[in-house]
Amino acid sequence: MRPAAKASTGPRPFLHLRRMVTWLSAGASITVLVAWICLLWAPARSTFDPFDHPSQAIEKVDPDGEKGLYYEETGHGWEYAFFRGDGGENGGYFWKPPYGGTYHRVAGWPFHAMRSRVEVLDSQISGRTNEGLEASGYVPPWVAQRTRWALPWTEIIYRGLASKDLPAWLHAQPNRRLPLIPMPRGFAEDTVVFAVLGLLSEWGARLLRRRTGQLNFGRSERTADWRDEDRQRKPDRNHSGKCNSAGTSP
């Protein structure tokens, strides 16, 4: 005979650790998925250009730590911004693309967790800052801009995947990008939020299943008791019939 297995009397720390690691991994995956969903399908809700409203312009700091006045476009769970001016005295100076600059997209919910960064490597600004040359008919040289796989691999990763390169059946918003670079603080916060929600949902499902099992077990016990009582109350017809026939026989 095999010896009886000893019953577990305490918590299993490795099981709890594995569950936590599993939910943290799931939380990280959900964080990326939510950021992509917000950026690809959430429409723009508001835009602000300090060039059009200089009196309302406020200096802000971009994800790279650069301070200035930024064009901003926001939607549910995402934000797009690029530099428009330095915000110096007398209103500063403003400029427009495609002469240069860096374009930022951040996405995530409830916190911004992923970012895309597009830097104009082949700027057209050379030779265009001197108004005297332009007035004299000087034509500045055209600089061919590298795109897609002609870019350095670091720039490709920072830019992310453009929505125009995605399948048409996804119906993604135009001029969007799938961010690939995590923002450490926001990514960690969103991961913890989704992991905690997952653990709470698992705990709630187990509690509900346990309560439901106890109710079903209680019902089965009551049903068995009722059946026993009915059997005790009802006489055995076959036994009584035999007794009657035996008593009346000559």
Order of alpha helices (4+ residues) and beta strands (2+ residues): alpha-beta-beta-beta-beta-beta-beta-alpha-alpha-beta-beta-beta-alpha-alpha
